[in-house]
Amino acid sequence: MAGFEPIIGHSVALRLLGTLLARGSLAHALLFSGKAGLGKLTISRLLAMALNCDKRDLIGENKKGNEKFFPQRVPCKNCRNCRSIIAGNHPDVIVIDNKNKPIKIERVRSLIAALSMKVYGTGSKVAIVKAAHMLTLQAANALLKVLEEPPGNTIIILTAPHANDLLPTIVSRCQQIRFGSVNIETLANWLVGKVSGLDMEQARVLAAMADGRPAKALELANGGIAQRDRLLSMSGLDGKLTANKMDLISVLAWAAHMSASPETIDNRLSILETWLRDLVVASINPDLLINKDRSEDLIAMASKTDPEQLLDCFDAVCSARRQLEANANRRLALEVMAMRLTKLLQHGFNQP
């Protein structure tokens, strides 16, 4: 979609937004769902720009067979309104980003008060609630009232990993747009163009570790390979630690180390997931490995590892991720995961 160039992938979702904008049929409430790091917040801000740009206008129509492509309203990104939204200080664009902490009713009440005020410019008021699944029950019910009777000329955008993370009554009042992972090869090519000195093999590893999420891939590109190697070494999953060196104190210390940096936990879980996945794949088809730069290590380890143990460990990481997404106790979830992973060292890598 023209005007949405910073976004990689999501062509179907962006085409839908462009069509809705052109028809003037954008719903008053939108739900953008998909994993963290896919660009949902960026797209929300670009949509706010499209609705408030000083130079917003309609661009030409195209035809493909019998299908009509509607003209799209696009942000210029250079006018006063666009620059204000980019800077985060536009009076008609309100963003609630609670950094994955519970969003309490006071925040929603403040939002309702702001939405009740007259539009400052000639565009629309836009409220963006990031990680709406973190709304408390009271906050969610307060927001529901706004969704049922929204102020005029207002668009409310909610983002969440999954629609079923929200109250069904909220979901039913939103137009849902789903964002999926970006193709690994597409993302790897994009990374090579964005990150200086990154070769294609490294880019493919990072893109896969990020599970096709551009923002996560960029985070991992900043020392991601070295971070992977350190994490595998600390956990013993590189096969270089023996079982007797991974006692309970060491396991809990590792979990505490991960827990102390909540902003990096998602990346670290992604690294563990791709590594364990590769250990399963290595003995079946090495050509499908993600961590190709460590293929020799993976093949050697896979030859003396019980596949069922690997699947149990993969489940341990996935379970920890689910618990953290549900706002479980971070330290406890990671400690349980670490203890389950230690079983692989005790019964897997040490097989003769």
N, C-alpha and C positions, 0 to 999 in steps of 0.2 A: 504494500500500500504506500503510495507516494506520501512523503512527509513522515514516514515511520522507518526511515532508513537505518537508524541505530539498532533495530531489532533484527536478530538473525533467526530465520525459521518462522514458524507460526503463520504461514501464508494464508491458510484457510481462515483462521481467527481474525487476522487483519483485514482480509477481504470482506468478511462479514461485518466488521465494524465500519469499514468504508462504505459499504452498501447502506447500512442503517443510518449513518450520518447523512449520506446523500439524499435518502428518502425522507429524512426528518422523522424517522420512526425509532430512534434510540429509546429504549425503555428508561424509566426514571430510576431503576435500580438494576445494577449489573453484578454478577458474581463471576470473577475470574478465578478459576480453579486450576491447580497444577502444583508441582513440586517447587520448593524454594529455589531461587536462582534462575528461573526461566525468563524473567523480565516482566512479570505481571505488574509490578509497581511502576516500572519505566513506561510500559504501555498505558497505564492509568494516567500518568502525568502527561504523556503525549496526547491522549484523548482529551484531557482537560485543556491543553493548549489548542487543540483543534476546535474546541467549543468556544474559546475566548480570544483567539488570535485576531488582531486588528485587521489583518489582511486576508482573513478566511474568505474563500470564494469557491466556486465550482469549476472544476477542470473538465476537459473534454470527455466525450463518450466513445467507447469502443464496442465493437461487436465481434463475437467469436461464434461462428455458426449461427444458430438461432438464439443464442444466449446474449442478453443485453447486460453490459457492465455499466452500472450507474456512476455518474461523476462523483468525485469524492471531495469532501471539505478537508483541507490540509493545513497544518500550522506552518507558518513561515519560519519560526524559531528565532526571529530577529527583532520583532516588534516589542513594544514595551510590555505588553501582556505576556508574551512568550518568555521574554527574559525574566520577568517577575516569577513566573511559574517554575522556570528552571532554577532560579535562586531560592525558591521556597518561601517567598514572601508576598504572594498574590492574595489580596483580601477575599477573593471569591473561591479560592481553592484551598480546602482544609484537608490536611493529611494527619491521620492518627496512626502513628508507628510506635507501638509500645515495646519494641525490641523483644518480641516473643514473651512478654510478661502479661499476666491477666489484665484485660481492659475492663476497668470498673465503671460503674454506672455514672460516676461523676464526669468521666470523660465524654460519655454519650450525652449527658445533659448539656455539657458545654457545646457539643457539636450541634444539638438541637437548637440551642439558643442562637448560635452563629448562622444556622440555616434559615432561621426565621427573619433575619435581617434582610433589608433590601439589597438586591444585587448592586455591587459597586459600579461595574462597567456595563457594557452592552451585550455581554455574553451570558453564560450560565454559571450558577453556583455548582461546584463539584466537590463532593466529600469522598475521600478515599480512606477506607478503613483497612489497613494492612493486617494480615493474620487475624481475620475476623473470627476464626475458630477460638481465639483466646478471650472472646467476650465472656464475662461472667453471665450467669443466668439472668440476673437483674438487668445487666447492661443490654443483653440480647433482647429482652422483652421491651425495654425502653426504645431500642432501635426499631423494633418491629412496629411500634406505633407510628414512627416516621415513615416507614416503608408503606404502611397502609394508607396514610394520608400525607403524602409528601408535599412540601411547599412548592409553589409554582416555579418553573424554570430551574429545577434542581436535578442533578444527577448524582446518585450515590453508588459508589463502586466498592465492592467488598472483594478481598482476596483471601484465599484459603487453599490448603493442599487438596482437600476433597470436599465436595458438596455435602456429604454425609457427616462432616465435622460440625455442621451448623444445625440449628433448629430447623426442622422441616417447614415450619411456618415462615421462616425467613427465606429459605431456598425457594419456596413456592411463589414468592413475590419478586423474585429476581430473574432477569434474563441471564441464563448461564452460558458462559463461553469457556471452553476447556483448552488449556495449553499443555501440549505434550513435549516430550524430550526432543531435542534437535538431533538430526542424523549425525552420527559420530564423524563421518568423513567430512560433512559440511562444517561441523564445529571445529574440527582439526584444521581445516584450511583457513577458517576465520582466525583461529588462534595464531597460526603462523604469521598472518598479516598484522596481528595486533601486538604480538610479543617479540621483541627484538632478540635474535639469537636462538630462537626455538626452532628445532628441526621437526620434520613431519612425523617421525617415529615418536618423539617425545610428545608432540601435540596429540597424536592418537591416544597415547596412554592417558594423558590428562583429560581429554574429552570423554574417554570411557570411564575414568575414575569419577568424573563429575556427573556421570549418568546423563550426558547430553544437555547439561544446564550451563549456559554461557557464563553467568556470573560466578558460579562455582569453579568453572574451568579457569577463569581468569585468576581467581583466588589461588587455585592450586598451581598455576603457572609461576607464581611468585615463590619459587623454592619447593614446588610440589613433589618433585622426584626425590629431593633430599629429605623432605618431610616423610615421605613414604618409607624410605630406607630406615630412618630413625625410629619410626613407629613400629615397623616390623621387628627391628632389633630389640626394642624395649619389651615388646609383647612376647618375643621368642618365636613368632610365626615365620621368621626367616630360616628356622631350623638349626640355628647356631647355638641355642641354649639347650641344656639338658634338663630333664624334668626336676632333678634335685636342686637346681638353681632357681626354679620358679616356685618358691614356697609361698605360703599364704601372705606373709608380710610383703613380699615382692609384688604379688598380684594386686593387693590392695593399694600399694604405693603407685603402681601403674594406673589404676583406676582413678586415684586421687589426682594424679598428674593430668589426666585427660579432663577430669571434672573441673579443674582449676581454670581452664580456658574454654568457657562455653561457646565462644564465637568460632572455635575451630573444631568442635565436636562433630558437626555434620560432615566436614571434609574428612576427618579421621575415620569415621564410620564408613564413608564411601571407599576409602583406601582399603580398609579391612574387607569390605564386601567384595571388591574386585579381586583382591589377592586370593581370598578363599574360593571364589568362583573359578579363578585360574587354576588353583590346585585340583579342582574337580575336573576341569576341562583338559588339563595337561596330559593326562593318561589316555584321553579319548581322541582329541584332535588338537595338537599343539599349534596348528595354524590359526586357531581361534583365540589364542591367548591375547589378553589386553596388555599385560605387563611384559611385552615382548623383549624388552631389554634385560629381563631377568628370566628368560625362558629356560636356560640351562638349570638354574637353581630350582625352578618350578617343576621341571620334568624329573629331576633327581629326587625331590621331596615327594612328589606324587607317587613315585614307584614304591615308596615304603610307608605310605599313609593309607589308613582305612577310609574309603570314600564315605561311609556312613558317619564316621567321626567328623569329616569335613562338612557334611550336610548339617550335622548338629551344631557345629560352630557357626556356620552361615546363619542358621536359625537364631543363634544367640545374638548375633550382631543385629539382625533384622528385628528381633524382639526388643532389643535395647532402643533401637530407633523409634519403634512404635510407642514405647513407653515414654520416651522423651517428647515425642510429638503430642502425647496426651498430657503433658505437663507433670509427669511423674518426678519423684525425687531423683535428681540428676546423679548424685554420688552413688546412691543405692543401685540404680539401674546399671551404671557402668561397672560397679563392683560385681554384680551378679553376672554380667557379660564376661568380665575378665576371668572369673572363676570357672565359668563354663568353657572358655577358650583354653584354659590351662589343661583341661582333659586331653586336648589334642597333643600337647607336649608329652603328657604322661603315657598315652596309649597309641599315639600316631607316629610322630617323627622318630621315636626311639625303637621302632620295630626293627628287628635284624634284617 
